[in-house]
Amino acid sequence: MEDVTKAIQAGAFQKGWTTRVVKPGEIEAEIVIKNYMAKVKINYDTTNYSISYMDSKNLKYDGTKVHRTYNSWVANLKKNIDARLALDNSNAQIGTPLAVNGNHKAKNGSSSGYPYTFKKSVKEKEDSFALVIGISRYQQNTPVEYADTSALAFAELANKTFGIPKQNIITLVNDEATSGQLKAKIELLKELADKRGNIYIYFAGHGVPGKDGSTYMLPYDMTADGIHLEPSLKLDNIYAKLSTLNVKNVFVFMDSCFSGKDDKGGLLYRGVAPVLKSKKTVIDADNITIITAGQSTDFANDYRDKGQRMFSYYLIKELSDGETNLNKIYPEIKSSVKRSSLMKGIGYKQVPQIYGNKSVLLY
């Protein structure tokens, strides 16, 4: 049931719906576009689900029929949920007042529902572990669109292409990624670390500069102006801790902006303009490699056309083919992200960076 809940939420988020778990087996989903709103109830168990009408605004619902725009939104919602659940359409029942028929299929023909085709690993890496974090919806901060869906896509990449068993992948999405959970899971990696395997960490969400110029992961339940109270979430401290692990190598992928602004340029520091300058990332250890979404002053953009974060989309796209040499694919990721970000406008420029050991193989 937990897996089904996450799949439904991820499928909804990818199409712009916000969700709320009312109780086990029942989710409310809402989408607002300009002056239009649609709200549905999704009832489900481990084999079936149904979508039924709850409310709408400016969509001409007369008690039996709903405007075609509503139908289109819900049809796309169903398509995404079907793809994420990989359900046969005959098992997915759609409730009144909407009926949707037809087979579902992801854009790339993959039943995963992601815009990638993952090359299958020939061997399980039982000694390797991954911590995957994606925070789209914050308790007190602005959203980071598609951070959760990109995190779930990276988790699937880690399993299918890297060969990491599912039980070795720790995934924290949205309200699961609290300050306490982030600290606890990073500590857990110390205990799980095995000298025969690798550690992988992926983070998509807000990154913020602290008052001392250091950069931090922002958990679900904290605000930017209080992040300096959590030194355990300072990236320098996290990197230092990871570099001491008794493993082959550590790989960190950071899809965050550390400028103190959100996706739309708004300030994360409430009511003030932070006069902050992020320190340069310095990695001394030979066993750690870090790729970030951009430089400290760059935006970390979303990629609405793909339903992913921009950096994550190109990163996962390159890695899903089975390439293990990060230094080889980094120029392509850098070029693609820079070009796509500039197409949004000069102010959205984003140039990914790589630090640490650039010659080590990913697995």
PyMOL commands that set and color helices and strands:
alter all, ss='L'
color gray80, all
select helices_A, chain A and resi 2-14+68-85+89-91+147-160+166-168+174-176+179-192+224-229+231-233+235-243+304-306+310-319+326-342+346-348
alter helices_A, ss='H'
color red, helices_A
select strands_A, chain A and resi 18-23+26-33+36-44+49-57+129-134+169-173+199-204+207-209+215-217+250-255+288-292+302-303+308-309+353-356
alter strands_A, ss='S'
color yellow, strands_A
deselect
rebuild
show_as cartoon
